[in-house]
Amino acid sequence: MKKFEWLMLSFLSIILIFGTGCSSKKEDKIDKKNDEKTEKVSVFKESEIELPKDAGHVLDILPNNNGQLMIVMKTKDEKTIKTMTSENNGKSWEDQVDIGTQLTGTQKEYADVRLAEDGRGLIRTVIADGPDESNLRQEIFELTKDKKIEKLSNEINTMITEQKIQTLFWVDEKQAVGLGEKGSFLFDMTSGNAQQILSEKELVLSFEQYKNNLYFLTLNGFKKINLENAKVESLSKAFTEANKIVLKEKNIENIVFAFDGKDDQSLLLSLTDDIVKVSDKGQQKFMEKRATQLSNPKNKLLNVIPGGKKNILAFLETPDGNKLFNYNPEGQKEVKNTEANTLKIYALTENELRQNEAVRVASNDYENKHTDIKVSLEIGVEDGVTFNDALKKLNTQLASGDGPDILLLDGVRAQNYIDQNLLLDLAEIIKEQQSDKIFTNVLSAYKQGDKYYGLPMTFAGMSAYGDSDLAKHTNSLKELTDYLVKLSQKSKTPVFENYNFDNMMLVFYRIYYSNVKQEWTKQDVTDFYTSIKRLYDLVYMKNIKEWDLSESTTLVVGRGVLYNVALGEVQTAFDYVDNYFVIEETEISKKIDKSFSESILKDNKMQYYIPQNILAISSKSDKQDQAYEFLKNALSEDVQSQLSISGIPVSKQSFKQMIKEQSFPEVKKIQLDSGKKKEVQFEGISETTINQWTEKFEGLNKPSSFDDTIFSILMENIDEVVSGKMSPKSASKKAYRKIELYMAE
């Protein structure tokens, strides 16, 4: 059966979310010894299948009708695109068709090729017309059974372009299905007729075909399409059961499915922790992912291909490129699932993108080194549970000794737990770290006296970008606001990007109002609202008035607004420094504009930073030794070297290596939303520059300890304040009452 994974480019750059394993509720301590459950689990041997030596990005991979493994790929040098086959599971590969020799320019650069089991394929290319290459149109070619490449009719090419199709594949001799921005369509490739089968609101994640039925997995669950009449039909009992499973998953975007057998009455579902087999009789565990490449949160599963001997092939996207693994069954083993062999980690919220990626990397590495221990990550705010209810439940569990072993302090007011002696002192771990290897200044984020109560795995800086005088006016939010008002009066150039206002507002809150502050005053709240209202009025906001600032994300992630400053679109920008992309953008901006200035935000004495993925150990845990080992391992190069997108790793070596491993283009092409373009010669980031950034991070000395609850309270009235419906003073009265109540609790 053919299996595809379809992800839109914008979806790829934004959604890289990995699922979590939720720990079950702890039973009464008296019954713990009787809480042992033994289950039989199939054991699989993992082995990597070698892809062709010159394989770069793999566009499609599947078995053909002759039992061969078929692949279509771009070569590493990106000079061509070709198809190859293997009769012996990758031990040797044979060239079939060199597609790239018949494509030129943007055709080759943007080509997408999808194969059918009979060896045919559809090649979707993009042509850029006009002197500025702004007019884009698609050209579609057919790869025939006799290995020829033929351009399809103008009518079909026009139709595909009009529907903005991004993935196109054969479903029979004459029909193809296209997935695009306007929805999913069934195309008659002889007449050019198109029938819409799914709306643009039903984003397709993956799909499988069985005879005349096409099964889609969308964000809304499974859909079955009859290809003879292009109609949605009722799901079978097996798919109805599978639908119940996928809709309960927190991150449906990561689910991959494939048929298990010769019909569509049984399927495999790749879920967070396991691959399960689903039929009309229900579901059963097929394979555990733990201690395999499938459990590594750095890898994304793109395709599952059932083999002929109860084995499966798994096609992955990894930091080192595409990889293919074979899993052969080797019998079964009995596994005991008990409280005693489960190390429980708790995070209050699951932020977007992959905020807890670092914790999952650490969990995966720990499980691989301790095969008798299972690490579970529980998210408090989910499945309809409110923030306040989750927090109250956590507080009760910690106080009673029935809580997690390890607690993430991100978004939590840690001082409450410190005052109640609910967190262990981590000085033994932190003091043994060497300053030449670790940003030990960052590890001091939760230091009180001689004790340390939290261990950040990653961190982020917060920087101001603009003229050289900007950094001289950051001692308070009022002072900074006054300076930005003056800039707005001196020039017609916008002071900052309006679409980045929510991010900027959060940066200012983190700097000036969340630095482990124990007492809030009504004046603090009034000052915050007053400054935010003044800033909101500085730029043209009409085109984003529909935004609800009250729903602003608390996720720390650099937005990439530096080029707007360097190219003169705006005067200033305020952003996080939390990954190598921001550092690259900063260095390129300095090449564009010699007067471009970047400075870590600070007041008269302190330079601010955000500790992230902060691990703490419950003093009531009965697995403190295991928890200590987990935290120590979290600082190891084995873990730190794998971190990339959930902050700057606290390991200096891993940070430097993260920059060095990036491949930077010799010529950086920049294009802003306004249409302004710039090409910059860029040879990469030098050793000297990397050391300068290291020294800059070594100077960070003021942690911003974010409290999700207080920020949420402030945001409840923010839309009324900036729109003028409520005065800052009135809003502060309402907010301050809630803050007082929260602090008292």
Helices and strands as residue ranges (DSSP letters): E 3-5, H 9-14, G 29-34, E 37-49, E 55-63, E 69-75, E 81-86, E 94-98, G 100-102, H 106-109, E 112-115, E 121-129, E 135-143, E 149-151, H 154-162, E 165-170, E 175-180, E 183-188, E 194-198, E 204-210, E 213-218, E 221-226, E 231-233, H 237-248, G 252-254, E 256-259, E 266-270, E 274-279, E 282-288, G 293-295, E 300-306, E 312-318, E 321-337, G 339-341, E 342-347, H 357-369, E 374-379, H 387-400, E 406-408, H 414-419, H 427-430, H 440-443, G 444-446, E 447-448, E 451-452, E 455-466, G 470-473, H 477-490, G 498-500, H 501-513, H 522-536, G 542-544, G 549-551, H 562-566, E 573-577, H 580-592, E 597-600, E 608-617, H 624-634, H 637-640, E 648-649, H 652-660, E 667-671, E 677-681, H 687-698, E 702-703, H 708-715, H 718-723, H 728-744
